[in-house]
Amino acid sequence: MITLSKPCWADLAILGGKPAFTTPLNVGTPNVGDRRALYARLDDMLDRRWLSNDGQYVRELEHRIQGFLGVKHCMAVCNATVALEIAVRAAGLSGEVILPSFTFIATAHAVEWQGLTPVFCDVDPTTHCLDPRAVESAISPRTSGIIGVHTWGRPCAIDALTRIADERGLTLLFDAAHAFGCSHGQTMIGNFGLAEVFSFHATKLLNTFEGGAVATNDDALAAKIRLMRNFGFAGYDNVVSPGTNGKMNEASAAMGLTNLESIDEFIEANRRNYHAYERYLRDLPAFHMLPYDEVERSNFQYEIVELNDSALDLTRDQLIKILHAENVLARRYFFPGCHRMEPYRTRFPGAAALLPNTEQVASRVVALPTGAAVSEVDVETVCGILRTVVDNQRILCRRLSGATWPRSKE
Ligand code: T4K
């Protein structure tokens, strides 16, 4: 049973009613662990006057993550974008790298930034992850690697991609920005391919304010990444490889250690919200919630609904505007797809025709707010708005056609 926050369509904020939320309900409100533990670590850090450069907290965070993932090496980095760039470089990729267009722009930019060519490949419309058959047909003599993305924290087709990479002699990396705390079977994400990259950005399950990490079981790669993340320095005054400044600072590591201590609570809050959304939206055919496979470990970090055109007269973007007017800042990740953003749009003008599933998924997806800062009552309120919209869509279409929609961020 759901208590409708907007029992009447005329109460909707887009039509002049009061917004359901007085402050914005964001997708990606940061999870924050025990503040006292954080402040104690920050005090200790300031007392010791060691703020960056492979400090005690960075080492401790890396060690804890290795244990959590059951992986040999974890290298903390300043953010996942730089971590991807370093991983691509350290893995020796060259020429073309196959990756999905349906991903955050950082996946493509990390490849392009290294002077390589991203080759955009279509996704499976049911999982939103790379379609292995499309990957096989995108391989050319210039292909050196594949980057699979565990979109929304759901493992991509790891086994099929591993087989393809092995058979074709390609390097396989994973962008696991969304997948910290998730598993494939009984094995934690972080153990697959040559290396996997996590994001610890403020909006992620585990945040270090800004941050990321590379996980690998390959000793040689780990050694290279450690060098490259610190300008290639192997001791004082001795630079042995090209490198960049990818170091994580101590305040970020302190935040990471503190949040890692609360990770079970964060996942539990996401799981509770996922089940609440599922319960409230189950009987609305206009929305299809992407399911999580609860046999595997999951972080339930993204609540993703796909709109069913045949049961909804409003467009996805109209729905987003209705939600934004209510202060529900739902997002249309990853619209419009990397292939429609620069420099790729200009460079590959025909890409859209090769990516029909990407085009379709990018036009239908809505990411809804979740996280430890979003309560079950908040979820009920959001779903109440969605129900009112669906129940009154004909009249809403009439009332809103020609109306000036409020400006949204996008
Ligand atoms: N690969 C993939 C597949 C990724 O999704 C990402 C990042 C990366 C690689 C690269 O990781 P990093 O280099 O960032 O570590 C957000 C995040 O900024 C980005 O990290 C994330 N993916 C992406 C999916 O979402 P935007 O452009 O939506 O960010 P923004 O600033 O709009 O933040 C989202 C919402 O979160 C805001 O509307 C408000 C809320 N928010 C945000 C911050 C920073 C807060 O409430 N508090 C905050 O402190 O990209």
Residues whose N, C-alpha, C, O or C-beta is under 5 A from the ligand:
A	BS01	T4K	N26 V27 G28 T29 P30 N79 A80 T81 T103 F104 A106 T107 D175 A177 S199 F200 H201 A202 T203 G211 G212
